[in-house]
Amino acid sequence: MLDDMTYKPEISKRALVLLSVGLSFMLFATVRPATAEPSSYILAVTWHSAFCETQAGAPECANQQEGDFSADHFVLHGLWPQPYGNFYCGVDDATKRTDLADGWADLPPLEISAALTDRLAVAMPGSASHLDRHEWVKHGTCHETPDQTVYYEQSLRLLDELNRSAVRELFASNVGERVRLRQIRAAFDNSFGAGAGERVALECETVGGRQLIVELRISLTSPVGDRPLRALMDRASMRNSACDSGIVDAPGPG
């Protein structure tokens, strides 16, 4: 499933552009129609140092170093309305084709305030590869309130809650070390209530013989509104995790 993959910025795909375009049009032909209202959400957050091990040529990875926000905080990948297939609500066919062909730089710029743009530049480093445009076109248009400012303010609020929690503390205090799924789930339980950890899955990739934790996928109930992360995780769908441990990567190669 497309949303079970870590995002790949445009710059990393140029060598495979013909294959990518072909596969993208196949996906375009099979995407399910969007539903009127999301039944739930997935919050996808990335450990940026690990992502940069897999996509070293990405613009957002060019200058990452110790002391950066992304060096010891989770960063935003996206907030995805569910069920799977709830994509591109009200989006014209030409824009869909552009997005599916990874032409993110050619998507319309976001119409948000300068202050919100600056927040995204820090909390969503992928915006350097126009991930912000892609996430809005594909997922944000299907949000319960299809407004760019609301979508990203809610996404950043949830990210901020996570980064204030024991989960971020666990990662930040174990940079360079292996952390296990059970530890991560226990940290979620500690911060967001008993059972919250069962709503979390890890996405890992092996680079240079090291299994790295690249992303967390967190199940949330609907609607988001102004509800805190604890309430959104309560009674959300449980998630199976194919990865049960990984290294918390530090900035810089290897």
PyMOL commands that set and color helices and strands:
alter all, ss='L'
color gray80, all
select helices_A, chain A and resi 2-4+10-30+48-54+59-61+69-72+93-100+104-106+114-123+125-129+131-138+140-142+148-163+166-172+181-192+196-199+229-233
alter helices_A, ss='H'
color red, helices_A
select strands_A, chain A and resi 40-46+75-82+178-180+200-207+210-221+245-247
alter strands_A, ss='S'
color yellow, strands_A
deselect
rebuild
show_as cartoon
